[in-house]
Amino acid sequence: MSADAEAPTTGATPASRLSVGVIARYATGSLGTGGFATLPGLVLAYYLTDSLGVAALAAGVVIAAAKIWDVVIDPVIGALTDRDLARHGSRRRLMLVGALTLPVFFALTFAVPPALGPAVGAIWVLIAFTITAMAFSLFQVPYIALPAELTPSYDERTRLLAWRVVVLTGAILLFGAGGPALRRITGDPVTGYLVMGIVAGVVIALGMLVAVTVARRSAKPRPTAPATSTRVGIREHYAAGIRALRRSAPFRALLTTFVLQALATGLMLAGAQYVATWVLHSEAAIELLFVALIAPALFAAPLWGLFARRAGKERTFAIASIVFAGAALSIVVVLWVPGAWIYGPVAIAGVAYAGMQSLPMAMLPDVITHDERVSGPGQAGAFSGVWTAGETVGFALGATVLSIILTVTGYVSSTAGELVSQPDAAIAGIVVSFSVAPAALIATSLISLARYRLRRADIEDAVGSRAD
């Protein structure tokens, strides 16, 4: 990323051109978002079933319950961050609270003494992880709202979000490979999980704190919509999000697509450790799976951005989704021919995943800008609150769907150090959850993506009318 990089050919003026510093600090926030999205999704279900002895279905319920509360609170956070912007000219207050509280409860999530038993362990994780997820939402909802305010340019938003995804994919690699490695560093799974929780929580918080500086310096006072006055209640906060969803057809199409894809990737993420342990017969293989997935994505995200400037974001997003679905589907062959070849299709999926992350995130500010022509500015938080809730639902249901598949196929849970064997049906369920099921979800998401009608001209017209 260079300060002398060529300016976008369309839609960017010197005033809307983002500096390297702003892009770098905003992107660093994805060190936190990528870490939180990756590590719990990767190890939390496995931690519950294979360290605390919690039954697979109960583990899925614990994770889903924590996420459900997250979904409930996200629209409220969205309305509150809109109010902060209107009153103080910044969204940083909630971001700062979330960044400072998350590491404490993240560590507590993985601090359960197995001697307490599965029931107490499940309740402990439920409480700690629920608070952790809420702290994350305090940061994530305003963080997602920022790009619509940092620049009005169609192409600059793609550039901003492409570099964010570079950091995001790097964070997934760091936490996906480094988290399990930290877990093994002590030789004792109980203390290993605690060390992992402490170190990961601190690193996540540091990335978030860097991004807070962008909110403080870049966000400007904006008029607030009537629905977000200082005396409205919780009901009106939800109503603001529902109104945004009802009035914006592009938002509904994009959100539906993103939720289905979050469900697919969440399902694969939750199943990766099980694939490593029971299909590849090595817990350490999880690190190689993540290297195969993320290393290509580090280089692919900017390339998807360049391609989108020529072909359009929506078309490029569809291409990335198709590539991902094809790569995921091919992995089913590992059920009959297990081996290192699996890293090939995982790497192809990683290239596609970079586009599946950066492009919808770059399209969301366009949706917000388009809506401002009708409803006025100051409601980005309502959109980001619903968006974050939808993303949360997708990832949470991924772990829940996996737990259902494991339960139906007879997966055997265990405590730390206990040796068990799995029935053939459970192994088949693990492979299907990592291949066929995600591919089907991605294919379904293309139906809603086809209903997304916004194009470059729509956004540039909206920006021009707002300037007038």
Secondary structure by P-SEA (a helix, b strand, c coil): cccccccccccccccccccaaaaaaaaaaaaaaaaaaccccccaaaaacccccccaaaaaaaaaaaaaaaaaaaaaaaaaaaaaaaaccccaaaaaaaaacaaaaaaaaacccccccaaaaaaaaaaaaaaaaaaaaacccccccccccccccaaaaaaaaaaaaaaaaaaaaaaaaaaaaaaaccccaaaaaaaaaaaaaaaaaaaaaaaaaaaaccccbbbbcccccccccaaaaaaaaaaaaaacaaaaaaaaaaaaaaaaaaaaaaaaaaaaccccccccaaaaaaaaacaaaaaaaaaaaaaaaaccaaaaaaaaaaaaaaaaaaccccccccccaaaaaaaaaaaaaaaacaaaaaaaaaaaaaaaaccccccaaaaaaaaaaaaaaaaaaaaaaaaaaaaaabbbbbcccbbbbbcaaaaaaaaaaacaaaaaaaaaaaaaaaaccccaaaaaaaaaaaac
